[in-house]
Amino acid sequence: MGVVWEIIGWLGTGLVVLSMAQQRITRLRLLNLAGAAILTVYNLILGVWPMVALNAALSVIQLYHLNLLFRSRHDAAAYDVVTAAPTDDVVTHVIAQHHEEIGAFHPSFRTPANSSVAFLVMKGDEVVGVVLATLDGAGTAVLDVDHVTPSYRDFTPGEFVFRHSDIWQRLGVERIRTEPGGPDYYSNLGFTPRDGAWELVVAP
């Protein structure tokens, strides 16, 4: 084997190792697929058939799961919203687990006790997001926290929460506003810029 093929083999190995360090599910599976596919070809050239079988099987498994992930990406049935009091133990636990990231995205947030409502975004029995908001009594909800766990950042729990869930209507909310300077991703959810923040009119 030449030096080029040896480099290709190490590249495949590196991609597989790198994939295991990823928090985002999609990135993990894509890197693992790339690495396994490269190693399938590499071991095929070498004639190492057990490794060909192993990496080919890994490639098929990753393709299968990636297909499932992308097919459910915009599926509203993939998520549920569970309401809770802002000071419930489960809410404070999730906030504590992700407090550094939440602080980076929501620097003005201090404690759940100051919020009016809270709910957890669930995929099966897994918590994939947490939302806290303050209601002003006039039909507006101001988002205090809108956090998605790193594993699901490539997916659309926010799309479900803000566009498909009826949670806001049940709370009597007519408008949802972010704090000033919210991230641009809200534009993908139907929010429009208003007075330095993002605002969404809740459909009846």
Residue, then its C-alpha position, 0 to 999 in steps of 0.5 A: m500500500g502506498v502512502v496515499w492509501e495509508i493517509i486515507g486509512w488514517l483519515g477514516t479512522g480520525l473521522v470515526v473518532l471525531s464523530m464520537a466527540q460530537q454532541r449533535i446527533t446529526r453531526l455525529r452520524l454524518l461524520n461516523l458515516a463518512g469515516a466508516a465509508i472511507l474505511t470500507v473502501y480502505n479495507l476492501i483494497l487491503g482485503v481485510w474482509p472482517m473490517v470491510a463487513l464491520n464498516a459497511a454495516l456501520s455505514v448502513i446503520q448510519l444511513y438508516h438512522l439519518n434517514l429517520l432523523f431527517r424524515s422526522r425533522h419537521d414532523a410535529a408529532a415528534y415532540d410534545v410540550v409538558t407544562a410546569a410551574p417555573t419553580d418545579d424541581v424538574v425545570t430548575h434541574v434542567i436550567a441548572q444542567h444547562h446554565e452556562e449555555i442559557g446564560a450565554f444566549h439569555p444574559s438577562f435571565r437570572t432565576p425561573a422564579n421571575s417567570s410566569v410560565a414554563f414548559l418542557v419540550m419532549k421527544g419521547d421520554e427525553v427532554v430536548g428543550v425548555v421554555l420560560a416566559t413572562l406574561d404581561g397580562a395584555g396578551t404578550a409573552v416575553l421569552d425569558v429562556d428558549h433553550v434546546t439541548p445541543s443534541y437537537r440543535d440541528f432539528t426543529p423543536g422550536e418550530f413545533v413550540f412556536r408554530h404547531s403547538d397550541i400551548w400559547q393559545r391555551l394561555g391566552v397569548e396573542r404575541i410572543r416577543t424575545e428579549p432585545g437582540g435575540p438570535d436570527y434563527y427566530s426569522n425561520l420560525g415566522f418571527t419578525p423584527r420589531d423594536g430591536a427584538w423579534e415578535l410572533v403573532v400567535a395564530p388564533 
